[in-house]
Amino acid sequence: MYQQYLSPPGEQAYRRGMTNQQDVREFLTTRRGRVTPDKAGLPAYGGNRRVPGLRREEVAMLAGMSVDYYNRLERGNLSGVSESVLESLARALLLDEAEREHLFDLARAAGPAPVRRRSAPQRLRPSVQVMLDAMTDAPAMVRNGRMDSLAANTLAKALFPGVYDTTGVPNHSRFLFLDPRAREFHPNWEKIASDNAAVLRTEAGRNPYDKGLSDLVGELSTRSEEFRKYWAQHDVRLHYSGVKTFNHPEVGEIELSYEALDLPADPGLTMTVYTAEPGSANADKLRLLSSLAATSIRA
């Protein structure tokens, strides 16, 4: 069984190094490096470019600002920047929806920082658990932005045995990066791991003073080289729908679609539901998993 890890030495030092200015600087630098002159519609003058991405002066020109002003932004200073400037910068860097929202989140966080307090425990309303339990044919769970699973129905617990046989609050990121079973459970582990780090990075921009999140990032960073690599890429992602394949220990490989729905009455909480195409082999495997879970409960 996977056990919760204690915070190792050096984790506090890692967290102290997480600053808004550093995040802004690295986010803008990595986004600029991914936009080639061809993508931006610029002629690639000079055949001796030191980097494949845009130069700072090219971003400034595309965004309609001075080079000095853009240099200020890329040094990490977004304090007081207007929405129109952020929009221009997002267009110049060809940011997608998730990246644009992240840029605005970083700008909001550039204001005066509140005292960082330990996150208050999130309470799940009883009616939400009743709704989860009523979904007997589809795995369903509720999680927060830190990828903590706050509630799940029986079929979800059966689908993710490695996540739910933990001590403490089940957390999908800890299972993914710290439990060796995750690489077998996820046939495309690298893609899932990259997406997971991007989801946490998105949440860090949205809630930069969430101590529970910074604790999690510090823990994963000190214990997982792969997480450090993905975290350093500063990718962000909105995680609302898609298809995932699992190599389940009881039913074998199973492919399921998922939809994630925000709970308006519970800010910060998201319900994720997995389904199989009706009449497919995956649907048969999901029914088998449901039967095995029900048998286990009766035993």
Rosetta silent file (secondary structure, phi, psi, omega in degrees, C-alpha in Angstrom):
SEQUENCE: MYQQYLSPPGEQAYRRGMTNQQDVREFLTTRRGRVTPDKAGLPAYGGNRRVPGLRREEVAMLAGMSVDYYNRLERGNLSGVSESVLESLARALLLDEAEREHLFDLARAAGPAPVRRRSAPQRLRPSVQVMLDAMTDAPAMVRNGRMDSLAANTLAKALFPGVYDTTGVPNHSRFLFLDPRAREFHPNWEKIASDNAAVLRTEAGRNPYDKGLSDLVGELSTRSEEFRKYWAQHDVRLHYSGVKTFNHPEVGEIELSYEALDLPADPGLTMTVYTAEPGSANADKLRLLSSLAATSIRA
SCORE:     score description
SCORE:     0.000 S_00000001
   1 L     0.000  136.891  176.855    0.000    0.000    0.000 S_00000001
   2 L   -70.078  134.527 -179.813    1.215    3.475   -0.853 S_00000001
   3 L  -110.273  151.517  174.803    1.919    5.561    2.256 S_00000001
   4 L   -64.674  143.068  178.358    1.840    9.325    2.705 S_00000001
   5 L   -95.705  144.827  171.718    5.307   10.881    2.638 S_00000001
   6 L   -82.414  154.477  179.846    6.636   13.238    5.258 S_00000001
   7 L   -66.316  122.219 -178.047    8.096   16.516    4.062 S_00000001
   8 L   -81.490  163.372  174.498   11.811   15.906    3.444 S_00000001
   9 L   -58.959  144.225 -179.883   14.635   18.338    4.283 S_00000001
  10 L    94.498  -19.224 -179.638   15.030   20.925    1.573 S_00000001
  11 H   -66.529  -39.586  178.246   11.335   21.051    0.728 S_00000001
  12 H   -62.436  -39.475  178.640   10.879   24.278    2.707 S_00000001
  13 H   -64.313  -37.316  178.415   13.775   25.818    0.802 S_00000001
  14 H   -62.156  -45.919 -176.661   12.161   24.797   -2.463 S_00000001
  15 H   -64.827  -35.697 -179.741    8.887   26.467   -1.530 S_00000001
  16 H   -63.981  -25.653 -179.329   10.612   29.694   -0.506 S_00000001
  17 L   -80.681   -7.031 -179.601   12.040   29.861   -4.027 S_00000001
  18 L   -85.121  102.287 -179.469    8.580   29.832   -5.608 S_00000001
  19 L  -122.047  157.088  178.727    7.866   33.488   -6.335 S_00000001
  20 H   -62.264  -43.000 -178.789    5.436   35.215   -8.627 S_00000001
  21 H   -61.115  -41.580  178.293    8.224   37.053  -10.430 S_00000001
  22 H   -64.054  -43.033  179.755   10.068   33.825  -11.109 S_00000001
  23 H   -62.843  -43.428  179.007    6.901   32.158  -12.396 S_00000001
  24 H   -62.258  -48.671 -177.935    6.126   35.111  -14.691 S_00000001
  25 H   -57.730  -47.929 -176.401    9.687   35.257  -16.006 S_00000001
  26 H   -72.779  -33.967  177.884    9.883   31.562  -16.767 S_00000001
  27 H   -65.290  -48.792 -179.306    6.373   31.379  -18.229 S_00000001
  28 H   -65.857  -37.764 -179.994    6.964   34.245  -20.664 S_00000001
  29 H   -65.374  -43.946 -179.907   10.422   32.994  -21.574 S_00000001
  30 H   -69.162  -37.498  178.264    9.213   29.472  -22.346 S_00000001
  31 H   -67.347  -41.326  179.317    6.211   30.722  -24.339 S_00000001
  32 H   -62.012  -37.430 -178.579    8.413   33.093  -26.358 S_00000001
  33 H   -69.154  -15.352 -177.772   10.812   30.262  -27.094 S_00000001
  34 L   -97.604   -4.065 -179.945    8.008   28.177  -28.622 S_00000001
  35 L  -104.063  111.221  177.744    6.832   30.748  -31.169 S_00000001
  36 L   -81.137  157.673  175.705    8.928   30.720  -34.330 S_00000001
  37 H   -54.877  -36.349  179.989    8.988   33.747  -36.651 S_00000001
  38 H   -63.151  -44.249  178.542    7.131   31.641  -39.217 S_00000001
  39 H   -63.157  -34.719 -178.029    4.292   30.916  -36.755 S_00000001
  40 H   -84.278   -3.065 -179.747    4.108   34.590  -35.858 S_00000001
  41 L    76.952   26.234 -179.849    4.016   35.640  -39.515 S_00000001
  42 L  -107.179  145.708  173.170    7.393   37.362  -39.360 S_00000001
  43 L   -70.497  136.189 -178.593   10.213   37.119  -41.909 S_00000001
  44 L   -87.089   76.488 -179.887   13.177   35.243  -40.403 S_00000001
  45 L   -67.526  136.212  177.802   15.846   37.846  -41.149 S_00000001
  46 L    80.656  127.084 -177.138   19.361   36.599  -40.618 S_00000001
  47 L   -91.438    8.723 -174.011   20.292   32.958  -40.728 S_00000001
  48 L  -120.035   49.627  178.233   22.192   32.980  -37.457 S_00000001
  49 L   -72.902  134.289 -177.732   19.437   33.094  -34.844 S_00000001
  50 L   -77.342  -24.615  179.648   20.658   31.878  -31.470 S_00000001
  51 L  -132.092  150.599 -179.642   17.228   30.550  -30.469 S_00000001
  52 L   -73.061  -22.217 -177.222   14.396   29.099  -32.573 S_00000001
  53 L   -83.810 -170.115 -179.003   11.782   31.255  -30.879 S_00000001
  54 L   -75.076  150.503  169.497   11.052   34.955  -31.056 S_00000001
  55 L   -80.408  161.073 -179.980   13.444   37.639  -29.886 S_00000001
  56 H   -59.861  -41.631 -178.209   12.253   40.037  -27.212 S_00000001
  57 H   -66.142  -28.226  177.297   12.094   42.908  -29.665 S_00000001
  58 H   -71.340  -40.157  176.294    9.915   40.796  -31.978 S_00000001
  59 H   -63.519  -43.658  179.552    7.431   40.077  -29.188 S_00000001
  60 H   -58.996  -43.228  179.614    7.381   43.769  -28.291 S_00000001
  61 H   -64.003  -45.506 -179.376    6.650   44.709  -31.896 S_00000001
  62 H   -64.199  -33.556 -178.146    3.864   42.127  -32.227 S_00000001
  63 H   -87.900   -5.431  178.639    2.313   43.245  -28.935 S_00000001
  64 L    71.004   40.788  179.512    2.553   46.949  -29.795 S_00000001
  65 L  -136.551  166.943  178.562    4.774   47.949  -26.891 S_00000001
  66 L   -74.238  156.827  178.121    8.309   49.204  -26.421 S_00000001
  67 H   -63.331  -40.075  179.992   11.164   46.760  -26.007 S_00000001
  68 H   -60.731  -40.401 -179.145   11.971   48.279  -22.605 S_00000001
  69 H   -68.063  -41.574  177.970    8.391   47.710  -21.441 S_00000001
  70 H   -64.167  -40.064  178.462    8.376   44.092  -22.629 S_00000001
  71 H   -58.592  -37.623  177.109   11.741   43.509  -20.937 S_00000001
  72 H   -61.529  -43.343 -179.992   10.152   44.734  -17.711 S_00000001
  73 H   -64.189  -44.974 -176.280    7.339   42.193  -18.125 S_00000001
  74 H   -71.810  -18.346  172.219    9.678   39.317  -18.898 S_00000001
  75 L   -74.310   -5.881  174.072   11.757   40.166  -15.837 S_00000001
  76 L   107.517   11.060 -176.597    8.634   39.142  -13.930 S_00000001
  77 L  -103.019   94.781  176.407    6.947   42.452  -13.188 S_00000001
  78 L  -103.214    5.728 -176.758    3.245   42.238  -14.079 S_00000001
  79 L   -62.338  126.228  176.649    2.104   44.515  -11.272 S_00000001
  80 L    77.659    6.470 -179.066   -0.424   47.068  -12.511 S_00000001
  81 L   -73.318  135.242 -176.475   -0.435   45.788  -16.106 S_00000001
  82 L   -76.248  160.677  178.282   -3.738   46.503  -17.849 S_00000001
  83 H   -62.783  -36.114 -179.453   -6.002   43.884  -19.371 S_00000001
  84 H   -64.487  -37.786  177.186   -5.465   45.356  -22.839 S_00000001
  85 H   -66.621  -42.483  178.851   -1.694   44.898  -22.514 S_00000001
  86 H   -63.506  -40.000  177.645   -2.176   41.314  -21.333 S_00000001
  87 H   -62.742  -43.512  178.825   -4.492   40.619  -24.267 S_00000001
  88 H   -62.896  -40.790  179.157   -1.928   42.040  -26.695 S_00000001
  89 H   -66.580  -40.618  178.356    0.796   39.942  -25.132 S_00000001
  90 H   -61.539  -40.723  178.318   -1.364   36.805  -25.289 S_00000001
  91 H   -67.068  -42.157 -178.720   -1.979   37.379  -28.998 S_00000001
  92 H   -63.089  -36.200 -178.360    1.695   38.030  -29.710 S_00000001
  93 L   -92.251    4.440  178.191    2.735   34.813  -27.982 S_00000001
  94 L    55.535   43.980 -178.200   -0.098   32.802  -29.579 S_00000001
  95 L   -72.062  140.628  173.601   -1.342   31.660  -26.170 S_00000001
  96 L   -82.122 -177.694 -174.667   -4.164   29.127  -26.066 S_00000001
  97 H   -58.967  -45.219 -179.003   -7.125   29.486  -23.702 S_00000001
  98 H   -64.633  -41.749 -179.102   -5.398   27.820  -20.744 S_00000001
  99 H   -67.925  -38.917  178.462   -2.203   29.850  -21.234 S_00000001
 100 H   -62.866  -46.828  178.945   -4.123   33.108  -21.579 S_00000001
 101 H   -61.185  -37.391  179.908   -6.029   32.451  -18.334 S_00000001
 102 H   -65.340  -41.329  177.707   -2.752   31.567  -16.635 S_00000001
 103 H   -59.494  -44.083  178.742   -1.181   34.856  -17.746 S_00000001
 104 H   -66.235  -36.976  177.056   -4.115   36.774  -16.256 S_00000001
 105 H   -63.203  -42.252  179.150   -3.859   34.709  -13.054 S_00000001
 106 H   -63.529  -38.020  178.671   -0.158   35.565  -12.762 S_00000001
 107 H   -65.975  -41.327  178.125   -0.964   39.250  -13.239 S_00000001
 108 H   -63.541  -36.620 -178.741   -3.608   39.140  -10.488 S_00000001
 109 H   -75.055   -9.185 -178.694   -1.124   37.438   -8.168 S_00000001
 110 L   -76.824   -7.321  177.604    1.426   40.198   -8.795 S_00000001
 111 L   -75.874 -172.841  179.467   -0.453   42.454   -6.371 S_00000001
 112 L   -56.245  133.553 -175.506    0.153   42.586   -2.619 S_00000001
 113 L   -86.856  128.085  173.828    0.490   39.060   -1.266 S_00000001
 114 L   -72.970  165.525  176.341   -1.817   37.956    1.559 S_00000001
 115 L   -65.500  131.136 -179.655   -0.436   35.892    4.397 S_00000001
 116 L   -79.044  119.264 -179.417   -0.152   32.277    3.273 S_00000001
 117 E  -116.615  157.150  176.262   -2.270   30.116    5.550 S_00000001
 118 L   -63.939  137.460 -175.699   -2.886   26.428    5.631 S_00000001
 119 L   -63.489  135.135  175.440   -5.838   25.594    3.432 S_00000001
 120 L   -69.523  141.138  179.838   -9.112   25.058    5.252 S_00000001
 121 L   -61.902  134.866  179.453  -10.447   21.546    4.735 S_00000001
 122 L   -85.395  131.650 -178.081  -13.039   21.423    1.966 S_00000001
 123 L  -101.285  134.799  177.319  -16.338   19.890    3.009 S_00000001
 124 L   -93.912  128.371  178.242  -18.439   17.911    0.607 S_00000001
 125 L   -65.839  138.847 -178.450  -22.173   18.504    0.842 S_00000001
 126 H   -54.604  -33.780 -178.569  -24.069   15.262    1.623 S_00000001
 127 H   -65.220  -28.017  178.334  -26.243   15.734   -1.467 S_00000001
 128 H   -70.235  -41.305  177.701  -23.155   15.527   -3.688 S_00000001
 129 H   -64.323  -38.404  176.739  -22.197   12.169   -2.201 S_00000001
 130 H   -60.702  -41.173  178.910  -25.766   10.954   -2.721 S_00000001
 131 H   -64.758  -41.217  177.536  -25.512   11.958   -6.384 S_00000001
 132 H   -61.239  -45.945 -177.141  -22.212   10.108   -6.759 S_00000001
 133 H   -66.616  -25.335  178.857  -23.640    6.962   -5.187 S_00000001
 134 H   -73.563  -16.639  178.373  -26.640    7.116   -7.529 S_00000001
 135 L   -87.599   86.563 -175.247  -24.270    6.721  -10.500 S_00000001
 136 L   -87.749  -15.576 -177.257  -23.935    2.963  -10.379 S_00000001
 137 L  -105.594    0.884 -177.385  -22.878    2.432  -14.003 S_00000001
 138 L  -139.424  130.802  173.629  -20.191    5.119  -14.261 S_00000001
 139 L   -63.155  131.938 -178.589  -17.116    5.841  -12.139 S_00000001
 140 E  -144.767  141.600 -178.484  -17.538    9.317  -10.644 S_00000001
 141 E  -148.483  163.253  174.156  -15.502   11.355   -8.180 S_00000001
 142 E  -121.153  129.421  179.812  -15.128   14.884   -6.848 S_00000001
 143 E  -131.062  163.698  173.614  -11.684   16.464   -6.611 S_00000001
 144 L  -103.393 -175.290 -176.722  -10.186   19.843   -5.829 S_00000001
 145 L   -68.573  -16.979  177.155   -7.496   21.731   -7.729 S_00000001
 146 L   -86.429    4.709 -178.382   -4.735   19.887   -5.858 S_00000001
 147 L    69.892   20.513  169.176   -6.021   16.607   -7.317 S_00000001
 148 E   -74.322  133.964  173.497   -7.251   15.435   -3.902 S_00000001
 149 E   -91.019  110.153 -176.521  -10.181   13.067   -4.294 S_00000001
 150 E   -87.563  -20.516  178.492  -12.700   14.260   -1.718 S_00000001
 151 E  -163.519  154.071  179.396  -15.400   11.736   -2.615 S_00000001
 152 E  -158.636  153.057  173.715  -15.984    8.881   -5.034 S_00000001
 153 L   -86.860  175.185 -174.699  -18.561    6.246   -5.799 S_00000001
 154 H   -59.904  -40.038 -176.602  -17.869    2.535   -5.512 S_00000001
 155 H   -70.463  -32.847  176.377  -17.032    2.115   -9.195 S_00000001
 156 H   -66.617  -41.026  178.258  -14.510    4.967   -9.160 S_00000001
 157 H   -65.152  -33.546  177.414  -12.713    3.388   -6.222 S_00000001
 158 H   -72.485  -32.998 -179.390  -12.660    0.109   -8.123 S_00000001
 159 H   -71.500  -35.153 -177.340  -11.310    1.819  -11.256 S_00000001
 160 L  -116.737   67.060 -176.353   -8.459    3.530   -9.378 S_00000001
 161 H   -62.583  -35.027 -179.182   -7.339    1.000   -6.757 S_00000001
 162 H   -67.982  -26.504 -179.965   -3.865    2.543   -6.438 S_00000001
 163 H   -79.309  -38.153 -170.709   -5.299    5.949   -5.613 S_00000001
 164 H   -96.525   -2.223  174.466   -7.819    4.815   -3.019 S_00000001
 165 L   -97.398   42.673 -177.989   -5.798    2.274   -1.040 S_00000001
 166 L  -102.987  167.056  165.577   -3.865    5.130    0.574 S_00000001
 167 L   -96.078  143.446 -177.583   -3.563    6.507    4.058 S_00000001
 168 L    82.893 -163.737 -177.677   -4.810   10.059    4.319 S_00000001
 169 L   -76.409  125.657  177.978   -6.595   11.913    1.538 S_00000001
 170 L   -61.267  135.421 -178.201   -6.349   10.095   -1.819 S_00000001
 171 E  -137.457  123.304 -175.638   -4.406   12.225   -4.297 S_00000001
 172 H   -67.062  -32.639 -179.306   -4.031   11.423   -7.994 S_00000001
 173 H   -70.598  -41.874  177.784   -0.754   13.330   -8.362 S_00000001
 174 H   -61.976  -43.985  177.883    0.947   11.499   -5.516 S_00000001
 175 H   -60.261  -45.056 -174.055   -0.098    8.156   -6.965 S_00000001
 176 H   -63.481  -42.702 -173.312    1.050    9.156  -10.439 S_00000001
 177 H   -99.032  -20.042 -173.241    4.523   10.370   -9.493 S_00000001
 178 H  -115.121  -10.997 -178.976    5.365    8.480   -6.297 S_00000001
 179 L  -106.606  120.265 -177.492    3.765    5.045   -6.660 S_00000001
 180 L   -61.187  -20.572  178.904    5.602    2.628   -8.993 S_00000001
 181 H   -67.406  -20.101 -174.568    2.296    0.954   -9.902 S_00000001
 182 H   -63.950  -33.929 -177.146    1.236    4.087  -11.785 S_00000001
 183 H   -68.719  -30.728  176.288    3.494    3.392  -14.779 S_00000001
 184 H   -81.139  -35.972 -178.350    1.831    0.040  -15.375 S_00000001
 185 H   -66.828  -36.541  179.544   -1.658    1.373  -14.661 S_00000001
 186 L  -106.467  101.669 -179.257   -1.237    4.192  -17.205 S_00000001
 187 L   -57.799  -33.417  177.090    0.073    2.757  -20.526 S_00000001
 188 L  -106.007   57.553 -172.306    0.802    6.312  -21.740 S_00000001
 189 H   -56.240  -42.112 -176.030    2.287    7.420  -18.420 S_00000001
 190 H   -59.598  -44.298  179.873    4.442   10.223  -19.858 S_00000001
 191 H   -65.974  -43.835  179.811    1.456   11.995  -21.418 S_00000001
 192 H   -63.398  -41.597 -179.257   -0.674   11.571  -18.283 S_00000001
 193 H   -65.921  -42.289  178.289    2.178   12.803  -16.072 S_00000001
 194 H   -62.216  -44.283  178.850    2.816   15.841  -18.262 S_00000001
 195 H   -63.539  -39.828 -178.332   -0.882   16.735  -18.258 S_00000001
 196 H   -63.457  -45.918  177.669   -1.103   16.273  -14.494 S_00000001
 197 H   -62.107  -36.665  178.960    1.794   18.641  -13.838 S_00000001
 198 H   -66.817  -37.145  176.762    0.201   21.150  -16.226 S_00000001
 199 H   -64.825  -42.688  177.838   -3.095   20.960  -14.312 S_00000001
 200 H   -65.748  -38.115  177.658   -1.260   21.618  -11.026 S_00000001
 201 H   -63.257  -39.875  176.712    0.639   24.509  -12.640 S_00000001
 202 H   -61.041  -44.881  179.434   -2.699   25.977  -13.767 S_00000001
 203 H   -65.324  -35.605  178.910   -4.051   25.693  -10.220 S_00000001
 204 H   -64.208  -35.532  175.521   -0.884   27.300   -8.828 S_00000001
 205 H   -69.960  -36.390 -177.714   -1.525   30.327  -11.024 S_00000001
 206 H   -74.353  -37.636 -178.281   -5.173   30.444   -9.985 S_00000001
 207 L  -131.219   72.274 -173.069   -4.484   30.000   -6.253 S_00000001
 208 L   -68.056  -16.697 -177.696   -0.862   31.046   -5.650 S_00000001
 209 L  -107.820   22.016  175.570   -1.268   31.308   -1.865 S_00000001
 210 E   -81.121  104.631 -176.480   -2.738   27.836   -1.330 S_00000001
 211 H   -64.539  -34.980  177.664   -0.323   26.362    1.178 S_00000001
 212 H   -60.960  -37.178  178.610   -1.673   22.859    0.631 S_00000001
 213 H   -70.409  -43.985  179.044   -0.806   23.161   -3.045 S_00000001
 214 H   -64.839  -34.077  174.540    2.677   24.521   -2.415 S_00000001
 215 H   -62.024  -44.089 -179.734    3.248   21.686    0.064 S_00000001
 216 H   -64.361  -46.254  179.778    2.232   19.160   -2.594 S_00000001
 217 H   -61.860  -41.264  177.843    4.421   20.748   -5.281 S_00000001
 218 H   -63.196  -42.211  178.888    7.357   20.832   -2.881 S_00000001
 219 H   -62.884  -48.828 -178.590    6.866   17.178   -1.957 S_00000001
 220 H   -65.624  -36.429 -177.737    6.596   16.010   -5.554 S_00000001
 221 H   -68.502  -35.630 -179.357    9.540   18.157   -6.643 S_00000001
 222 H   -81.347  -17.199 -175.119   11.875   16.758   -4.011 S_00000001
 223 H  -112.989  -10.334 -176.634   10.844   13.132   -4.600 S_00000001
 224 L  -133.559  113.738  176.336   10.240   12.893   -8.330 S_00000001
 225 H   -63.847  -37.192 -179.976   12.743   13.862  -11.001 S_00000001
 226 H   -64.186  -41.131  178.765   10.019   13.465  -13.639 S_00000001
 227 H   -63.001  -42.772  178.852    7.745   15.906  -11.840 S_00000001
 228 H   -57.947  -40.650 -179.851   10.556   18.463  -11.628 S_00000001
 229 H   -63.428  -49.127 -178.137   11.077   18.140  -15.372 S_00000001
 230 H   -68.416  -38.026 -179.931    7.416   18.618  -16.248 S_00000001
 231 H   -63.010  -38.426 -178.192    6.930   21.395  -13.686 S_00000001
 232 H   -68.519  -15.887  179.196    9.870   23.340  -15.146 S_00000001
 233 L   -76.264  -14.919  178.103    8.197   23.379  -18.566 S_00000001
 234 L    57.326   30.226  174.395    5.539   25.791  -17.233 S_00000001
 235 L   -77.664  148.678  176.683    2.833   24.149  -19.322 S_00000001
 236 L  -129.446  156.139 -174.980   -0.777   24.742  -18.276 S_00000001
 237 L  -154.484  139.348  169.901   -3.908   22.823  -19.179 S_00000001
 238 L   -94.367  125.803 -167.010   -7.682   22.942  -18.761 S_00000001
 239 L  -112.917   80.661 -173.603   -8.764   19.416  -17.898 S_00000001
 240 L  -118.826  -23.893  179.671  -12.447   19.055  -18.820 S_00000001
 241 E  -159.524  158.635  179.098  -12.891   16.240  -21.336 S_00000001
 242 E   160.679 -166.075  179.564  -11.002   13.532  -23.158 S_00000001
 243 E  -130.704  136.467  177.699  -10.273    9.825  -23.377 S_00000001
 244 E  -129.524  146.843  176.964   -7.998    7.803  -21.113 S_00000001
 245 E  -113.059  133.479  179.694   -6.710    4.256  -21.304 S_00000001
 246 E  -122.637  144.363  172.478   -6.024    2.241  -18.165 S_00000001
 247 E  -103.011   85.829 -171.842   -4.282   -1.092  -17.685 S_00000001
 248 E   -78.424  138.162 -177.330   -6.507   -2.296  -14.845 S_00000001
 249 L   -64.524  -18.789 -177.483   -5.230   -5.182  -12.683 S_00000001
 250 L  -108.598  -32.882 -176.029   -8.610   -7.002  -12.811 S_00000001
 251 L  -115.599    1.583  178.490  -10.206   -6.232  -16.181 S_00000001
 252 E    79.480 -158.530 -176.413   -7.162   -5.475  -18.328 S_00000001
 253 E   -71.325  130.342 -178.684   -6.885   -2.576  -20.738 S_00000001
 254 E  -139.812  134.480 -179.005   -9.957   -0.353  -20.740 S_00000001
 255 E  -111.697  126.027 -175.971  -10.571    2.916  -22.585 S_00000001
 256 E  -131.530  144.555  171.138  -12.998    5.433  -21.101 S_00000001
 257 E   -86.841  152.278  176.675  -14.181    8.930  -21.972 S_00000001
 258 E  -135.077  150.098  173.845  -14.341   11.495  -19.196 S_00000001
 259 E  -131.434  131.191  178.634  -16.166   14.765  -18.583 S_00000001
 260 E  -111.508  127.913 -174.893  -15.236   17.126  -15.755 S_00000001
 261 E  -123.265  124.809  175.029  -17.914   19.493  -14.463 S_00000001
 262 E   -67.095  145.279  177.045  -17.344   22.374  -12.040 S_00000001
 263 L   -99.936  101.233 -174.301  -19.690   22.448   -9.049 S_00000001
 264 L   -57.281  -33.627 -179.019  -20.952   26.065   -8.882 S_00000001
 265 L   -78.603   -9.058 -179.229  -22.183   25.696   -5.301 S_00000001
 266 L  -131.196   78.754 -176.442  -18.762   24.370   -4.234 S_00000001
 267 L   -53.260  133.006  178.845  -16.097   26.702   -5.670 S_00000001
 268 L    92.047   -6.817 -179.328  -12.879   24.898   -6.518 S_00000001
 269 L  -106.580  144.414 -177.540  -14.470   21.450   -6.696 S_00000001
 270 E  -133.170  134.736  174.313  -14.935   19.435   -9.877 S_00000001
 271 E   -98.505  129.253  178.136  -16.920   16.274  -10.556 S_00000001
 272 E  -116.283  129.701 -178.102  -15.367   13.873  -13.075 S_00000001
 273 E  -123.683  133.550  179.780  -17.424   11.078  -14.644 S_00000001
 274 E  -108.268  138.013  179.596  -16.052    8.247  -16.794 S_00000001
 275 E  -138.026  157.346  175.786  -18.133    6.423  -19.394 S_00000001
 276 L  -113.559  151.736  177.914  -17.666    3.707  -22.017 S_00000001
 277 L   -63.346  126.512 -178.138  -19.184    3.634  -25.479 S_00000001
 278 L   -55.381  136.768  177.716  -22.442    1.640  -25.255 S_00000001
 279 L    79.502    1.468 -177.801  -22.161   -1.865  -26.652 S_00000001
 280 L   -90.523  167.718  174.991  -18.364   -1.782  -26.774 S_00000001
 281 H   -62.532  -32.327  177.802  -15.845   -4.154  -25.222 S_00000001
 282 H   -65.856  -35.564  176.982  -14.956   -1.314  -22.835 S_00000001
 283 H   -65.925  -38.841  177.268  -18.577   -1.200  -21.667 S_00000001
 284 H   -62.466  -42.032 -179.920  -18.441   -4.943  -20.989 S_00000001
 285 H   -67.597  -34.996  178.456  -15.274   -4.478  -18.940 S_00000001
 286 H   -67.539  -38.241  176.094  -16.849   -1.632  -16.984 S_00000001
 287 H   -65.916  -39.382  177.365  -19.834   -3.858  -16.131 S_00000001
 288 H   -62.422  -42.340  179.351  -17.449   -6.608  -15.063 S_00000001
 289 H   -63.335  -39.510  178.101  -15.581   -4.160  -12.845 S_00000001
 290 H   -63.613  -40.503  178.922  -18.873   -3.040  -11.304 S_00000001
 291 H   -65.701  -41.428  179.212  -19.814   -6.648  -10.589 S_00000001
 292 H   -64.869  -39.043  179.148  -16.418   -7.352   -9.010 S_00000001
 293 H   -65.833  -41.407  179.166  -16.714   -4.228   -6.848 S_00000001
 294 H   -65.451  -39.206  177.333  -20.197   -5.210   -5.673 S_00000001
 295 H   -62.839  -40.555 -179.936  -18.994   -8.728   -4.841 S_00000001
 296 H   -63.883  -39.853  179.823  -16.099   -7.294   -2.858 S_00000001
 297 H   -65.265  -42.307 -179.384  -18.439   -5.083   -0.831 S_00000001
 298 H   -67.027  -32.372  178.274  -20.747   -8.001   -0.008 S_00000001
 299 L   -70.250    0.000    0.000  -17.778  -10.090    1.070 S_00000001
